[in-house]
Every structure is written in C-alpha cells, then in structure tokens.
Amino acid sequence: MKTPLFPLNSVLCPMGRIPLQLFEPRYLDMLSDCMKSDRGFVVVLIKEGDEVAGECEFYGVGTYVRLVDFRKLENGLLGITIEGTSKVLLTESTKGADGLYSGRIEHLIEEEYVPLPDEHLELATLLEQLERHPAIQALNMSVDYEDGRQVGWRLVELLPLSKEEKQFLLELTDPLERLKQIEYFLSLMEQ
C-alpha cells in the first residue's frame, strides 16, 4: 500500500510537532483520505525544487506523522498540527495526476531510550530556552529533558542548521552520536 508524501523545507523528527496550512486541493483530499482511513502520511525534506510549483526531489528518509489538531484559520485556510511517530525509509515514490506524491515505505527501527548524559546537560538547557518561544509553546509538546533522543530530536528541529545538516542528524540512529554532532555544529556556529 502506498503512503501519501508531504514534501517540506523542514525536518520533523519523531515526537515533534509542526503546524501546517493546507490550501491545495491535493493536500485537502489527502488529509480527508487519511482521516477516513485512520492513516497518517510521511513528511520528507525537499532536496531540490519547489513543492508549490509541483516538482521537487526529496530525501529518502522521512517521518511518518499523524494529525493531532485541525481548525479553520482566520485567513480561511485549514490549519493542521501534525506529530511525528516514526522514521521511515522511502523505497519507491511516484507522482499522481493530481500532483500528490506517494510512496512505499519501511518503518525504521525505533531508537532506544537513552538517558541524557551529564556531558550533554547544556543541550537540555538550550532546548528549554528555545521552547520558551510562544510559537513553540503553542504546539503543546511534552518533552522529557532526561531522554537523549527527545533532546536531540527537538534541537534538530529548532536550531538554525542547514537542511542538509538537519537531514544528516535525522538519519542518525544513535541518539548519543546525534547529541555529539549537534554539539559539533553548535561549536561551528560559535566560531
């Protein structure tokens, strides 16, 4: 069975949330189908191109998401909030006549819980500071600051890293390696 794909210029990790505005018929239809069948879709990072223009190339690892909230926005568009559930490998993709991408996916092995090591405690502090922003608070995410996976995933989403760096960090399977790489990228920013 093929799963709808939603290419974005953002990375979403497991347990993360992101708000979206839907206005294109292909995505409104996709959301309706997902809700009727109680299925999710996959967010993939755009590598090249422009999704709105209808042509883009995207990375092969993305995040399976589920809908957690929807509402009509003041501008008349449909606003939704999605939450990542698991990382997936895209094994095949096609583009339908309506412009909607879909593909075959394999759910990747869930990363094991890893307690946040003491040498990375400053990353949890940084995350707490970033999460004070009203736009982040509005997502109502519950973060376990003692979980090395969650600290790493949230920083991947929130730090001003390049999309290539974010994708690299998403694709890592070891939470401790992700934390080390985040610290490395932060050290480059400070220079």
Steps between C-alpha positions, in 0.01 A plus 500: 500500500632843408519780755447868415815714515510863610826665387602796717799725549503390867611190686262343747627233739308241703292654780536848345215720384463750221209721390402505132256698290323298232344666198591286200225254400747209483592545867144562613398176324801320651404614849138394448611154382740466794228591748247260344746210505661595834843513336781749503734631234873558468684831524814502285757778469529664159849456356445706184211676337184659626203303628250778426614502136436126501846371418749407766754241599500385861708292738436128549459508879204684646258489789160334514254743658151506640252785528461636854296816438320691226311827481388767255744790508414871487624511140244233408756222452503169683760494775624164624756384754681176430717288728781269394462138606790315336782532251442328167702403195343585168555204266304630200312816408267615225314816416129478430305691237384738774863579589494306827809291568457158659736217573575169657662530840671284758480603863851519643590345834403731784793653681542372855452731795834642613531705818651840426868477605637767733738628231198603291297672775563843342308378193192441718540852641526642148187309398307633800594854394392440139169353613408822682418657162121546471483321161665193651284513815189510280584150370436351848791258478596303804878455509688269734825689556661188641442306175802540271287417195245772568759767578684420177186482286361830625833678447519363144163665435565830679865590441592719200684223317511444125245258363783261407624504861147444632447205264837353600401522867154352434654201322736417789380198697706553818360772730840556664669548163228750406569699820874502426437620146265774624772623735743497208264708284446741791877541537522592130228763551697657783810548285 
